[in-house]
Amino acid sequence: MARATSSAGFFAVVPFLGLWLVDDKGLSGSAAGLVVGGAILANRAGGVILVSLIHAVGQKTSIAGGYIGAALAFGTLGMGLRLPAYGWAALAALAGLALAMATTAMKAQISTLPPDQRLRCFGYLSMAVNAGAAAGPFLGGLILEWRADALPLTAAVLYVVALAVVPALPGAWREPARARRSETARLLPERPFVVFALLVCGTWIAYAQLFTVLPAYVDGVIGTGDLGLVFTVNAVLVLALQVPASALARKVLARPRGGFGALCLAANVLLAGAAALCAFGRSAGLGAVVAAIIVFTLSEVIWGPLYDSEVGERRGRLSSTAAYAVSGLAWGAAESAGAWIGMILAVRHGGDEELFGGLAAVPFWGAAALALCTGLALSWDGWTRSDGGALQRAGKE
């Protein structure tokens, strides 16, 4: 419930944040892209700054503190202030940093489970995220059309609701000193983990185009209400497909060799197809975008839990909190850069309605190529490890 509600708050604002800043606050496409990119970077990468704090106060307390910070930051964003671009960027980054604290702590809790249970639980976490995401974009699209200033305030209220649920989460508010010392003793990433985290960056750059750049790219062709429904379709499909997709993934991973690589290749090929379909959004309209989101969902239900579970599998001597913080840094930087560059091109060439999208569609064609390269690289990397052994041993313990 806490994760679903916090997800609703995030997805009610972030997919529309660039459009809101351009239309309601008068920022340029470049400045709006910088603000959105900063918020995403802080959300994905802020855990690195907060590793020691999470270790010190405990995971459950960190989740609560993150939700308090997010509610305050989004509440300030919605107060009707007139700020320069760096002011909006600072507030958005604070919101992202608070969410990074909560998300890193929650993932670290799951990572302590055995490998076979870990993938299943990350699948359930993905369902919780998408349960909130089913309502968030739809609500955000309606609020943006009805009263744009209320958009960040909606997120603030949802984070207050999520905070109220935190006491019901498992675990103690204050972890035993022995557990904290065990975690803080391992803070340096090893080479296999670093290689994996960097390879996955390609998927996150492509992801940024679909969920951050797409609203600006199709602005004037598809209404925000319809676009909110499209994002809701994605979330609802994840709810329907995540459990069978996770079960299938576990069977593929149980193969003696190459299962992880096969899953990564399939997920990124689907992601490339979704990005290519998005490029036709300005000419083909809503139909192309709906098709893109459906294909993207088939990709997301594979790589979402798989990547998170693999962090725990490859962290080596790194603490679980630090592992998710470091991977968040790499993936957040990739998503942030992708969103910034994509927003600049989509807004600057937004009137271009050629069949293949013209210059405005370059981010989507680039994302398609990058996703294919990422899938091939991860597929090759997957052949260097045995997935089935770990899962089979975990199942017998």
C-alpha positions as CSV (number, residue, x, y, z in Angstrom):
1,M,0.0,0.0,0.0
2,A,2.8,2.4,0.9
3,R,4.7,1.7,-2.3
4,A,1.5,1.9,-4.4
5,T,0.5,5.2,-3.0
6,S,4.0,6.7,-3.3
7,S,4.1,5.5,-6.9
8,A,0.8,7.3,-7.6
9,G,2.3,10.5,-6.3
10,F,5.4,10.1,-8.5
11,F,3.6,9.3,-11.7
12,A,1.0,11.9,-11.2
13,V,3.6,14.6,-11.6
14,V,6.9,13.4,-13.3
15,P,5.5,12.4,-16.7
16,F,3.9,15.8,-17.0
17,L,6.5,17.9,-15.2
18,G,8.3,19.1,-18.3
19,L,5.0,20.0,-20.0
20,W,3.8,21.8,-16.8
21,L,7.0,23.8,-16.6
22,V,6.8,24.9,-20.2
23,D,3.1,25.7,-20.4
24,D,2.3,26.9,-16.9
25,K,5.7,28.3,-15.7
26,G,7.0,29.6,-19.0
27,L,10.3,27.7,-19.0
28,S,12.1,26.9,-22.2
29,G,12.3,23.3,-23.4
30,S,16.0,23.2,-22.4
31,A,15.4,24.5,-18.9
32,A,12.4,22.2,-18.4
33,G,14.5,19.3,-19.5
34,L,17.2,20.3,-17.0
35,V,14.7,20.4,-14.2
36,V,13.1,17.1,-15.1
37,G,16.5,15.5,-15.6
38,G,17.7,16.8,-12.2
39,A,14.6,15.4,-10.5
40,I,15.1,12.0,-12.1
41,L,18.8,12.0,-11.4
42,A,18.2,12.8,-7.7
43,N,15.5,10.1,-7.5
44,R,17.6,7.4,-9.1
45,A,21.0,8.4,-7.8
46,G,20.3,10.1,-4.5
47,G,20.6,6.9,-2.5
48,V,24.4,7.1,-2.9
49,I,24.5,10.3,-0.8
50,L,22.2,8.8,1.8
51,V,23.8,5.3,2.3
52,S,25.4,6.2,5.6
53,L,22.2,7.9,6.8
54,I,20.1,4.8,5.9
55,H,22.6,2.6,7.7
56,A,22.5,4.8,10.7
57,V,18.7,5.2,11.2
58,G,17.5,1.9,9.7
59,Q,15.5,1.0,6.7
60,K,12.0,1.5,8.0
61,T,12.8,4.9,9.4
62,S,14.4,5.8,6.1
63,I,11.2,5.0,4.2
64,A,9.2,7.2,6.5
65,G,11.7,10.1,6.3
66,G,11.7,9.8,2.5
67,Y,8.0,10.2,2.3
68,I,8.0,13.2,4.7
69,G,10.6,14.9,2.5
70,A,8.8,14.2,-0.7
71,A,5.5,15.6,0.7
72,L,7.2,18.8,1.8
73,A,9.1,19.3,-1.6
74,F,6.0,18.7,-3.8
75,G,3.9,20.9,-1.5
76,T,6.4,23.7,-2.0
77,L,6.4,23.2,-5.8
78,G,2.6,23.7,-5.8
79,M,2.5,26.9,-3.8
80,G,2.3,29.1,-6.9
81,L,5.9,30.4,-6.7
82,R,7.6,32.2,-9.6
83,L,11.1,30.9,-9.6
84,P,14.1,30.9,-12.0
85,A,15.0,27.6,-13.6
86,Y,17.6,26.7,-10.9
87,G,14.9,27.2,-8.2
88,W,12.6,24.7,-9.8
89,A,15.5,22.4,-10.3
90,A,16.5,22.6,-6.6
91,L,12.9,21.8,-5.4
92,A,12.5,19.0,-7.9
93,A,15.9,17.5,-6.9
94,L,14.9,17.6,-3.2
95,A,11.8,15.7,-4.0
96,G,13.8,13.1,-6.0
97,L,16.4,12.8,-3.2
98,A,13.7,12.1,-0.6
99,L,12.1,9.4,-2.8
100,A,15.6,7.9,-3.4
101,M,16.0,7.4,0.4
102,A,12.6,5.6,0.7
103,T,13.1,3.5,-2.5
104,T,16.7,2.4,-1.7
105,A,15.7,1.3,1.8
106,M,12.7,-0.7,0.6
107,K,14.7,-2.5,-2.1
108,A,17.5,-3.3,0.4
109,Q,14.9,-5.0,2.6
110,I,13.9,-7.3,-0.3
111,S,17.5,-8.0,-1.3
112,T,18.0,-10.0,1.9
113,L,15.8,-12.8,0.6
114,P,17.1,-15.9,-1.3
115,P,17.5,-15.5,-5.1
116,D,14.3,-17.4,-6.0
117,Q,12.2,-15.5,-3.6
118,R,13.9,-12.2,-4.5
119,L,12.7,-12.2,-8.1
120,R,9.2,-13.0,-7.1
121,C,9.1,-10.2,-4.5
122,F,10.5,-7.7,-6.9
123,G,7.7,-8.7,-9.2
124,Y,5.2,-8.0,-6.5
125,L,6.9,-4.7,-5.8
126,S,6.6,-3.9,-9.5
127,M,2.9,-4.6,-9.3
128,A,2.6,-2.2,-6.3
129,V,4.4,0.5,-8.3
130,N,2.1,0.0,-11.2
131,A,-1.0,-0.1,-9.1
132,G,-0.2,3.4,-8.1
133,A,1.0,4.3,-11.6
134,A,-2.4,3.1,-13.0
135,A,-4.0,6.0,-11.1
136,G,-1.2,8.5,-11.1
137,P,-0.9,9.5,-14.8
138,F,-4.7,9.5,-15.3
139,L,-5.1,11.7,-12.2
140,G,-2.2,13.9,-13.3
141,G,-3.6,14.4,-16.8
142,L,-7.0,15.4,-15.4
143,I,-5.4,17.8,-12.9
144,L,-3.2,19.4,-15.5
145,E,-6.3,20.2,-17.7
146,W,-8.5,21.2,-14.8
147,R,-6.1,23.3,-12.6
148,A,-2.4,23.0,-13.4
149,D,-1.2,24.6,-10.1
150,A,-2.7,21.8,-8.2
151,L,-0.5,19.1,-9.9
152,P,2.4,19.0,-7.3
153,L,-0.1,19.4,-4.4
154,T,-1.7,16.1,-5.5
155,A,1.6,14.3,-5.1
156,A,2.1,15.9,-1.7
157,V,-1.2,14.6,-0.4
158,L,-0.5,11.1,-1.7
159,Y,2.9,11.0,0.0
160,V,1.2,11.9,3.3
161,V,-1.1,8.9,2.8
162,A,1.9,6.7,2.1
163,L,3.5,7.9,5.3
164,A,0.5,6.9,7.3
165,V,0.9,3.3,6.1
166,V,4.6,3.0,6.9
167,P,4.1,1.8,10.6
168,A,2.4,-1.3,9.2
169,L,5.5,-2.3,7.2
170,P,7.6,-5.2,8.5
171,G,10.8,-4.6,10.5
172,A,11.8,-2.4,13.4
173,W,12.1,1.3,13.5
174,R,15.6,0.9,14.8
175,E,17.7,-2.0,13.6
176,P,20.1,-3.9,16.0
177,A,23.6,-2.4,16.1
178,R,25.1,-5.7,14.9
179,A,23.0,-5.6,11.7
180,R,24.0,-2.0,11.1
181,R,27.7,-2.8,11.5
182,S,27.4,-5.8,9.1
183,E,25.9,-3.5,6.4
184,T,28.3,-0.6,6.8
185,A,31.3,-2.9,6.6
186,R,30.9,-3.4,2.8
187,L,30.8,-0.2,0.7
188,L,33.1,-0.7,-2.3
189,P,31.6,-2.1,-5.6
190,E,33.5,-4.9,-7.5
191,R,34.1,-5.1,-11.2
192,P,31.3,-7.6,-12.2
193,F,28.7,-5.4,-10.4
194,V,30.1,-2.2,-12.1
195,V,30.0,-3.8,-15.5
196,F,26.5,-4.9,-15.1
197,A,25.3,-1.6,-13.8
198,L,26.8,0.3,-16.7
199,L,25.4,-2.1,-19.3
200,V,21.9,-1.6,-18.0
201,C,22.2,2.2,-18.6
202,G,21.2,1.7,-22.2
203,T,17.8,0.4,-21.1
204,W,17.2,3.3,-18.9
205,I,18.1,5.9,-21.5
206,A,15.6,4.3,-23.8
207,Y,13.0,4.2,-21.0
208,A,13.4,8.0,-20.5
209,Q,12.2,8.7,-24.0
210,L,8.9,6.8,-23.5
211,F,8.0,8.1,-20.1
212,T,9.5,11.6,-20.0
213,V,10.0,12.8,-23.5
214,L,6.8,11.3,-25.1
215,P,4.3,13.8,-23.6
216,A,6.2,16.8,-25.0
217,Y,6.8,15.0,-28.3
218,V,3.1,14.4,-28.9
219,D,1.8,17.7,-27.4
220,G,-0.7,19.2,-29.7
221,V,-1.5,15.9,-31.3
222,I,-2.7,13.9,-28.3
223,G,-4.4,15.5,-25.4
224,T,-3.0,15.2,-21.8
225,G,-6.1,13.3,-20.7
226,D,-5.7,10.7,-23.5
227,L,-2.0,10.5,-22.8
228,G,-2.8,9.9,-19.1
229,L,-5.0,7.0,-20.1
230,V,-2.2,5.6,-22.2
231,F,0.1,5.5,-19.2
232,T,-2.7,3.9,-17.2
233,V,-3.0,1.2,-19.8
234,N,0.7,0.4,-19.2
235,A,0.2,0.2,-15.4
236,V,-2.9,-2.0,-15.7
237,L,-1.2,-4.4,-18.1
238,V,1.7,-4.7,-15.7
239,L,-0.7,-5.7,-13.0
240,A,-2.2,-8.4,-15.3
241,L,1.1,-9.7,-16.7
242,Q,3.7,-9.4,-13.9
243,V,2.9,-12.6,-12.1
244,P,3.0,-14.9,-15.2
245,A,6.0,-13.0,-16.6
246,S,7.9,-13.5,-13.3
247,A,7.0,-17.2,-13.3
248,L,8.2,-17.6,-16.9
249,A,11.4,-15.7,-16.0
250,R,12.2,-18.0,-13.1
251,K,11.8,-21.0,-15.5
252,V,14.2,-19.4,-18.0
253,L,16.7,-18.5,-15.3
254,A,16.6,-22.1,-14.1
255,R,18.4,-23.2,-17.4
256,P,22.0,-24.3,-16.7
257,R,23.4,-21.4,-18.8
258,G,22.3,-18.3,-20.7
259,G,18.9,-17.8,-19.2
260,F,19.7,-14.3,-17.9
261,G,21.1,-13.2,-21.3
262,A,18.1,-14.6,-23.2
263,L,15.7,-12.6,-21.0
264,C,17.7,-9.4,-21.3
265,L,17.8,-9.7,-25.1
266,A,14.1,-10.4,-25.4
267,A,13.3,-7.4,-23.1
268,N,15.5,-5.0,-25.0
269,V,14.3,-6.1,-28.4
270,L,10.7,-5.3,-27.3
271,L,11.9,-2.0,-25.9
272,A,13.4,-1.1,-29.2
273,G,10.2,-1.9,-31.0
274,A,8.2,0.3,-28.6
275,A,10.6,3.2,-29.1
276,A,10.3,2.9,-32.9
277,L,6.5,3.0,-32.6
278,C,6.7,6.1,-30.5
279,A,8.5,7.9,-33.4
280,F,5.2,7.6,-35.4
281,G,3.2,9.2,-32.6
282,R,3.0,12.7,-34.3
283,S,1.9,11.3,-37.6
284,A,-0.2,8.2,-36.7
285,G,-1.5,9.7,-33.4
286,L,-3.0,7.9,-30.5
287,G,-3.0,4.4,-32.1
288,A,0.8,4.3,-32.5
289,V,1.4,5.5,-29.0
290,V,-1.0,2.9,-27.6
291,A,0.7,0.1,-29.6
292,A,4.1,1.4,-28.3
293,I,3.0,1.3,-24.7
294,I,1.6,-2.3,-25.0
295,V,4.9,-3.5,-26.5
296,F,6.9,-1.5,-23.9
297,T,4.8,-3.2,-21.1
298,L,5.8,-6.7,-22.4
299,S,9.4,-5.5,-22.1
300,E,9.0,-3.9,-18.7
301,V,7.5,-6.9,-16.9
302,I,10.7,-8.8,-17.8
303,W,13.5,-6.3,-17.2
304,G,12.0,-4.4,-14.2
305,P,12.2,-7.2,-11.6
306,L,15.1,-8.9,-13.4
307,Y,17.5,-6.0,-13.1
308,D,16.5,-5.3,-9.4
309,S,16.9,-8.9,-8.5
310,E,20.3,-9.1,-10.3
311,V,21.6,-6.3,-8.2
312,G,21.3,-8.5,-5.2
313,E,22.8,-11.4,-7.1
314,R,25.9,-9.5,-8.3
315,R,26.6,-7.2,-5.3
316,G,29.4,-9.4,-4.0
317,R,30.8,-7.9,-0.8
318,L,28.9,-4.6,-1.3
319,S,26.2,-3.9,1.3
320,S,22.6,-4.3,0.0
321,T,21.9,-0.6,0.7
322,A,25.0,0.6,-1.1
323,A,24.4,-1.8,-4.0
324,Y,20.9,-0.3,-4.8
325,A,22.3,3.2,-4.2
326,V,25.2,2.6,-6.7
327,S,23.0,1.0,-9.3
328,G,20.6,3.9,-8.8
329,L,23.4,6.4,-9.5
330,A,24.3,4.7,-12.8
331,W,20.8,4.2,-14.0
332,G,19.6,7.6,-12.8
333,A,22.4,9.4,-14.6
334,A,21.5,7.5,-17.8
335,E,17.8,8.3,-17.5
336,S,18.5,11.9,-16.6
337,A,20.8,12.5,-19.5
338,G,18.3,10.8,-21.9
339,A,15.4,12.9,-20.6
340,W,17.4,16.1,-20.9
341,I,18.6,15.5,-24.5
342,G,15.3,14.1,-25.6
343,M,13.3,17.0,-24.2
344,I,15.5,19.6,-26.0
345,L,15.0,17.9,-29.4
346,A,11.3,17.1,-28.9
347,V,10.4,20.7,-27.9
348,R,12.7,22.5,-30.3
349,H,11.3,20.5,-33.3
350,G,7.9,19.9,-31.9
351,G,6.0,21.1,-35.0
352,D,7.5,18.5,-37.2
353,E,4.8,15.9,-38.3
354,E,6.7,14.0,-41.0
355,L,5.9,10.2,-41.2
356,F,9.1,9.2,-39.4
357,G,8.8,12.2,-37.0
358,G,11.6,14.3,-38.4
359,L,14.3,15.7,-36.1
360,A,11.9,15.6,-33.1
361,A,11.8,11.8,-33.4
362,V,15.6,11.4,-33.2
363,P,15.4,10.5,-29.4
364,F,13.1,7.5,-30.2
365,W,15.1,6.1,-33.1
366,G,18.2,6.5,-31.0
367,A,16.5,4.8,-28.1
368,A,15.6,1.9,-30.4
369,A,19.2,1.4,-31.6
370,L,20.5,1.7,-28.1
371,A,18.1,-0.8,-26.7
372,L,19.1,-3.3,-29.3
373,C,22.8,-2.8,-28.5
374,T,22.1,-3.1,-24.8
375,G,20.2,-6.3,-25.3
376,L,23.1,-7.9,-27.3
377,A,25.7,-6.8,-24.7
378,L,23.7,-8.1,-21.8
379,S,23.0,-11.3,-23.7
380,W,26.7,-11.9,-24.2
381,D,27.4,-11.0,-20.6
382,G,24.6,-13.5,-19.5
383,W,26.5,-16.4,-21.0
384,T,29.4,-15.8,-18.6
385,R,27.4,-16.9,-15.5
386,S,25.1,-19.8,-14.5
387,D,21.7,-18.6,-13.4
388,G,20.2,-22.0,-12.7
389,G,22.8,-23.0,-10.1
390,A,22.0,-20.2,-7.7
391,L,18.2,-20.6,-8.1
392,Q,18.4,-24.4,-7.6
393,R,20.6,-24.1,-4.5
394,A,18.4,-21.5,-3.0
395,G,15.3,-23.7,-3.6
396,K,17.0,-26.5,-1.6
397,E,18.1,-24.5,1.3
